[in-house]
Amino acid sequence: MSVIPDKLKRGDKVMIVAPSRGLKLIGADCRQIAEERLKALGLEVVFAPNTTDENFDQTGSASIEKRTADLMTAFQDKSVKAVLTVIGGFNSNQILHKLDFDVIRQNPKIFMGFSDITALHAAIYAKTGLVTYYGPHYSSLGMKKGCAYTLENMEKMLFGTGELTLQPSKEWSDDLWFLDQDKREFISNAGWWQISAGSASGMIIGGNLGTFVLNLGTSFRPKFEKETILFLEDDEGAKLLDFERQLWALMNQPDFENVKGLVIGRFQKASKVSREDLEFILRPLIGKMPIIANIDMGHTTPIATIPLGGKAYLENGTIRLKG
């Protein structure tokens, strides 16, 4: 049974952690904007002891021991009500075997991030049943322009009732916004793609597909319980055939029969995946479950906040979340 952490309120403390890459990668202007945005929500912002450590290795990460210690510090600290990741990367799965999941289970609180952080989302749910949030990093909140949708959805999910009917953003971007905060390229959003009609509801499992499959065959992969809704996205490194074979890795799992709906985040430009391409590789699932794609989830901006372990209700192309 899923455990929903307490919602945030003004005066709560948020701790920033770096279980993958570290704060050294984030520019001063981005840090300032992110901190100001969190403080504007009435939150106190603190950093885990090793988050600002400048002694990173070639991967841009602190040691496994330091990253583990920071995450455990955040969950053990009773004054901390939410844990936000700095950014993604490539190696958060290195710390899974070091985590004390009993401590996490005994101290349920909001945990949020996306991309490589999927490994942690999956493991935390598999081991504790705690609902976590696939949403913006600390660094994501440092975006000067085009962040309104991200902030609105995050606030509704983390501060409100936890119930939200998703709407497509009005525009989106796939530019390198962190290189030039003033020179941005925004694209009018044509809306979601309803690949397969129908209605379904169930528990949300998923995140970044390429990272999620790293947990297959381990105790860190959450089961697809009866009435599961998969939410998946991937970054620009995932071309059509990469996405297809990784999706098949999930489809080949014995419990995939419990998946009753599929929601897919917007692909980045470099992936070169069109609606027609996606419909082609999804042929085995079309007509068997509702499928909605091109939603604001993942590596383009802005992004919604998705409660992993929460509930999703898909009905004739609409998406309602609860968590």
C-alpha positions in Angstrom: 0.0 0.0 0.0 1.3 3.4 -1.0 2.4 5.9 1.7 1.7 9.5 0.8 4.1 12.0 2.6 2.8 15.1 4.3 2.2 18.0 2.0 4.4 21.1 2.4 3.3 24.3 4.1 5.0 27.7 4.6 7.9 27.6 7.0 8.9 24.0 6.1 12.5 23.1 5.5 13.7 21.6 2.2 17.1 19.9 1.9 19.0 19.9 -1.4 20.9 16.7 -2.1 23.1 15.4 -5.0 22.7 11.7 -5.3 24.0 11.9 -8.9 25.9 14.9 -10.2 26.7 17.8 -7.9 26.0 21.5 -7.4 29.4 22.5 -9.0 27.7 22.1 -12.4 25.0 24.7 -11.6 25.7 28.4 -12.4 25.5 31.1 -9.7 22.5 32.8 -11.5 20.6 29.5 -11.6 21.2 28.8 -7.9 20.1 32.2 -6.9 16.8 32.0 -8.9 16.0 28.5 -7.6 16.6 29.5 -4.0 14.5 32.7 -4.4 11.6 30.7 -5.9 11.6 28.2 -3.1 11.8 31.0 -0.5 8.9 32.7 -2.2 6.9 29.6 -1.4 7.7 30.1 2.2 10.3 27.3 2.3 13.6 27.3 4.2 16.4 26.0 1.9 19.3 24.1 3.3 22.0 21.9 1.6 23.2 18.5 2.6 26.8 18.5 4.0 28.4 17.1 0.9 26.2 18.7 -1.8 28.6 21.6 -2.2 31.7 19.6 -1.9 34.1 20.6 -4.8 36.0 17.4 -4.7 34.1 15.7 -7.5 35.5 12.9 -9.6 35.5 12.6 -13.4 31.8 12.0 -13.5 30.9 15.3 -11.7 29.8 13.4 -8.6 30.9 13.1 -5.0 31.9 9.6 -3.8 29.3 6.9 -3.2 29.8 7.2 0.5 29.2 11.0 0.5 26.2 10.8 -1.7 24.7 8.0 0.4 25.4 9.9 3.7 23.7 13.1 2.3 20.5 11.2 1.3 20.3 9.4 4.7 21.0 12.7 6.5 18.0 14.3 4.7 15.6 11.5 5.7 16.9 11.2 9.2 16.6 14.9 10.0 13.1 15.3 11.5 13.1 19.0 10.6 13.4 18.4 6.9 10.0 18.0 5.2 11.1 17.6 1.6 14.2 16.4 -0.3 15.1 17.9 -3.7 17.8 16.7 -6.0 20.3 19.1 -7.5 20.3 17.5 -11.0 20.4 14.2 -12.7 23.3 12.4 -14.2 24.3 8.8 -14.7 25.1 7.0 -11.5 22.4 7.3 -8.7 22.0 3.6 -8.9 25.5 3.2 -7.4 24.1 4.1 -4.0 21.1 1.9 -3.9 22.8 -1.0 -2.0 24.1 1.5 0.6 20.8 3.1 1.6 19.0 2.2 4.8 15.4 1.8 3.6 14.1 1.1 7.1 15.1 4.7 8.0 13.4 6.0 4.9 10.3 4.0 5.7 10.2 5.4 9.2 10.7 9.0 8.0 8.3 9.4 5.0 8.7 12.8 3.4 8.6 14.4 -0.1 11.4 13.3 -2.4 11.6 14.9 -5.9 13.8 14.9 -9.0 13.8 13.3 -12.4 16.0 11.6 -15.1 18.7 9.5 -13.5 17.0 10.0 -10.1 14.5 7.4 -11.4 16.7 4.7 -10.0 16.1 6.1 -6.5 12.4 6.7 -7.1 11.9 3.0 -8.1 14.0 1.7 -5.3 12.4 3.8 -2.6 8.9 2.7 -3.7 9.9 -0.9 -4.1 11.4 -1.0 -0.6 9.1 1.3 1.4 5.9 2.0 -0.6 6.6 5.8 -0.2 5.1 7.9 -3.0 7.9 10.1 -4.5 7.6 12.9 -7.1 9.0 12.8 -10.6 9.4 16.6 -11.0 11.8 19.4 -11.2 15.3 19.4 -9.8 16.6 22.2 -7.7 18.5 23.3 -10.9 15.2 23.2 -12.9 13.8 25.9 -10.7 16.7 28.2 -11.7 15.2 28.7 -15.1 14.5 32.4 -15.6 11.9 32.1 -18.4 9.4 29.4 -19.2 9.1 28.0 -15.7 5.6 29.0 -14.8 3.9 25.7 -15.8 6.6 23.7 -13.9 6.1 25.8 -10.7 2.3 25.8 -10.9 2.1 22.0 -11.2 4.7 21.5 -8.5 2.9 23.7 -6.1 -0.4 22.0 -6.7 1.0 18.6 -6.1 3.3 19.3 -3.2 1.3 21.9 -1.3 -2.3 21.3 -2.3 -4.6 18.3 -2.1 -2.3 16.2 -4.3 -5.1 16.0 -6.9 -4.4 17.5 -10.3 -6.0 17.3 -13.8 -3.0 17.7 -16.1 -3.3 20.2 -18.9 -0.8 20.6 -21.8 1.6 23.5 -21.5 1.0 26.4 -23.9 4.6 26.3 -25.2 7.7 24.2 -24.6 11.4 24.4 -25.2 14.3 22.1 -25.8 17.1 24.7 -25.8 20.2 24.9 -23.7 18.6 27.4 -21.4 21.3 27.3 -18.8 23.9 28.7 -21.3 21.9 31.9 -22.0 18.9 32.6 -19.7 17.8 35.5 -21.9 18.1 34.0 -25.3 15.4 31.3 -25.4 13.5 29.4 -28.1 9.9 28.4 -27.3 7.6 26.3 -29.5 3.8 26.4 -29.5 2.5 23.2 -28.0 0.3 21.2 -30.4 -1.0 19.2 -27.5 -1.0 15.6 -26.4 -1.1 12.6 -28.8 -3.8 10.1 -28.0 -2.2 7.1 -29.5 -4.8 4.6 -28.3 -8.2 5.5 -26.9 -9.8 4.1 -23.7 -10.0 4.5 -20.0 -8.0 3.0 -17.1 -6.9 3.8 -13.6 -4.1 2.5 -11.4 -0.9 3.0 -9.5 1.8 5.1 -11.3 5.1 3.4 -11.9 7.9 4.6 -14.1 10.1 7.6 -14.8 13.1 7.7 -17.2 12.9 4.5 -19.2 16.6 4.1 -19.8 17.2 4.4 -16.0 14.2 2.3 -14.9 15.4 -0.7 -16.9 18.7 -0.7 -14.9 16.7 -1.9 -11.9 15.3 -4.9 -13.7 16.2 -8.2 -12.1 16.9 -6.5 -8.8 14.9 -6.0 -5.6 15.0 -2.3 -6.4 12.4 -2.6 -9.2 8.9 -2.0 -8.1 6.3 -4.6 -9.1 3.7 -3.9 -11.6 0.8 -4.5 -9.3 -2.7 -5.0 -10.7 -4.0 -1.9 -12.4 -0.6 -0.2 -13.0 -0.3 2.9 -15.2 3.2 3.3 -16.7 4.6 6.9 -17.1 7.8 6.9 -19.2 10.1 9.4 -20.8 13.7 9.4 -22.1 16.4 11.9 -22.9 17.9 12.9 -26.3 20.3 9.9 -26.2 17.3 7.6 -26.7 16.5 7.2 -30.4 13.4 5.3 -31.6 15.0 1.9 -31.6 16.5 2.4 -28.2 13.2 3.4 -26.8 11.5 0.4 -28.4 13.9 -2.3 -27.1 13.9 -0.8 -23.6 10.1 -0.7 -23.7 10.1 -4.4 -24.7 12.4 -5.1 -21.8 9.4 -4.0 -19.6 6.8 -5.8 -21.8 8.8 -9.0 -21.3 8.4 -8.8 -17.6 6.0 -11.5 -16.2 3.9 -8.8 -14.4 3.5 -6.5 -17.4 0.1 -8.0 -17.9 -0.9 -5.8 -14.9 -0.1 -2.6 -16.9 -3.4 -1.1 -18.0 -2.3 2.3 -19.4 0.7 4.0 -20.8 1.7 7.7 -20.7 4.8 8.9 -22.5 6.6 12.2 -22.1 7.7 14.5 -24.9 10.8 13.4 -26.8 13.7 15.8 -27.3 14.4 17.1 -30.7 17.6 15.1 -31.0 15.7 11.8 -30.6 13.9 12.5 -33.9 10.8 10.6 -32.8 7.6 11.6 -34.6 4.1 10.6 -33.7 4.1 8.2 -36.7 7.3 6.6 -35.4 5.9 6.2 -32.0 2.6 4.7 -33.3 4.7 2.2 -35.3 6.6 0.8 -32.3 3.6 0.8 -30.1 1.5 -1.4 -32.4 1.5 -4.4 -30.0 -0.2 -2.2 -27.3 -2.6 -0.1 -29.4 -6.1 -1.1 -28.8 -5.2 -3.0 -25.7 -4.8 0.0 -23.3 -5.1 3.8 -23.4 -1.9 5.5 -24.6 -1.2 9.2 -24.3 2.1 10.7 -25.5 3.8 14.0 -25.9 3.0 15.2 -22.3 5.1 17.6 -20.4 7.2 15.1 -18.6 11.0 14.7 -18.7 13.8 16.4 -20.5 12.0 19.2 -22.4 10.7 22.1 -20.4 8.3 22.9 -18.7 7.5 19.7 -16.8 4.7 18.4 -14.6 5.1 16.8 -11.2 4.1 13.1 -11.3 3.4 11.2 -8.1 5.1 7.9 -8.5 3.3 5.3 -6.4 0.2 7.6 -6.6 -2.8 7.1 -8.7 -3.5 8.0 -12.3 -6.9 8.1 -14.0 -6.9 8.1 -17.8 -10.2 8.8 -19.6 -10.6 9.6 -23.3 -7.3 11.5 -23.5 -7.5 13.2 -20.1 -5.1 12.6 -17.2 -5.9 13.0 -13.6 -3.3 12.5 -10.8 -3.6 11.8 -7.1 -0.7 11.5 -4.8 
